[in-house]
Amino acid sequence: RVNGIGRLLINAAMQEAMRQGLEEVILHAQLQAQEFYQRNGFTAYGEDFLDANIPHVCMRRDLIKDPLTQ
């Protein structure tokens, strides 16, 4: 988190998703990581849920309106 590696991984994944022609990316984020994903262009939607007894939230990032595509 401190060295920006997570941000680099997100950006690489978004570039690959765009290369494949995807219009959006959806993920299930642990609640403790929700702010990280929000800072990286994701928006939470729906209600929180448990996965492996860990609170999660669904998040999406629109690649059509994404600054990386401009």
C-alpha positions in Angstrom: 0.0 0.0 0.0 2.7 2.4 0.9 4.8 1.9 -2.3 1.9 2.3 -4.8 2.1 -1.2 -6.0 -1.6 -1.7 -5.6 -2.3 1.3 -7.8 0.1 0.0 -10.4 -1.7 -3.4 -10.4 -5.1 -1.8 -10.7 -3.9 0.4 -13.6 -2.4 -2.6 -15.4 -5.6 -4.6 -14.9 -7.7 -1.7 -16.3 -5.5 -1.3 -19.3 -5.9 -5.1 -20.0 -9.7 -4.8 -19.5 -9.8 -2.0 -22.0 -7.6 -3.9 -24.5 -10.1 -6.7 -24.3 -13.0 -4.3 -25.1 -14.7 -4.4 -21.7 -16.9 -1.5 -20.8 -16.8 -1.9 -17.0 -15.0 -3.9 -14.3 -16.8 -5.3 -11.3 -15.1 -6.6 -8.1 -16.0 -7.7 -4.6 -13.9 -5.6 -2.2 -13.3 -6.3 1.4 -14.8 -3.3 3.3 -11.4 -2.5 4.8 -10.1 -1.9 1.2 -13.2 0.0 -0.1 -11.4 3.4 0.2 -8.4 2.1 -1.8 -10.7 1.1 -4.7 -12.6 4.3 -4.5 -9.4 6.3 -4.9 -8.7 4.2 -7.9 -12.0 5.0 -9.7 -14.4 2.3 -8.4 -17.9 3.1 -7.0 -19.6 0.9 -4.4 -23.1 -0.4 -5.1 -25.6 -2.7 -3.4 -25.5 -3.9 0.1 -22.6 -5.3 2.1 -22.3 -9.0 2.3 -20.1 -11.7 3.9 -17.6 -13.8 1.9 -15.6 -16.2 3.9 -17.0 -14.4 7.0 -15.4 -11.2 5.9 -17.5 -8.1 5.1 -17.4 -7.2 1.4 -19.1 -4.7 -1.0 -19.6 -4.8 -4.8 -17.8 -2.2 -6.7 -17.6 -1.2 -10.4 -15.5 1.0 -12.6 -16.8 2.4 -15.8 -14.2 2.1 -18.5 -16.2 4.1 -21.1 -15.9 7.3 -19.1 -12.6 6.4 -17.5 -9.8 9.0 -17.8 -7.4 6.3 -19.0 -9.5 6.0 -22.2 -9.3 9.7 -23.0 
